[in-house]
């Protein structure tokens, strides 16, 4: 397994966990953030999109993670 590999794991009833050498770009291509891991919103309620701010908990977001 390469250390450069990025993995994306949907967390049950929560965000996408992205681990690896992560670079997030704006729509114009400029870098917004570089990190070793980030949590991205998938419920649509975050006030810090594209990042998760925990809003899924109070909004009752429910998801199923399938293998």
N, C-alpha and C positions, 0 to 999 in steps of 0.2 A: 504494500500500500504506500503510495507516494505521500510525502509530507505536504505537497502542494495541492493535494486533493481537497476539494470543497464538498462537504456533505450538507444536505438539507433534510431536516427531520421535522415533519409536522407533529406538533405536540397535541395530545388528546385535549380537546376543548381549549386550545391555546394557540400561540403563534407558531411561525416557522422558525426553527432553530437552525441557523446557518453557521457552520464551523469550517475554518480553514483560512486561507489568505483571501479575505473578503474585501472587495472594493465596490462601493456603491456610487454610481454616477447619476447626475441630473440628466434630464432629457436632452440638454444641449451638450452632454458629454463631459462636463466638468466633474471632477471628483468631489463627492460630498463627504465620504468617510472611508477610511481603511481600518480594518480591525481583524482580530483573530476569530471573533465570533460576534454575531448580532442576532437579535430576535425581531422578526418582521411580522407586522400585523396581518392577520388574515380574516379578522372579524369585521373590519371596516369601521370600527368605532374609535380607534386610537386618535388622540389629538396630536400625536407626534409622528404621523405617517411619514415614511414607511415603517417606522419602528413601533414595536409593541409598547404600550404604556399601562397595560393591565386592565384596560377597559372591558375586555372580554369577560372578566369575572363578574363585574356588576351588571353587564348586559345579558348575562346568561348564555353566551355563545356555546354551542354544542357542536362537536364534530366527531367523526369516527375515523380513526386511523386504521387503514387496512394494510395488511402485509402484501 
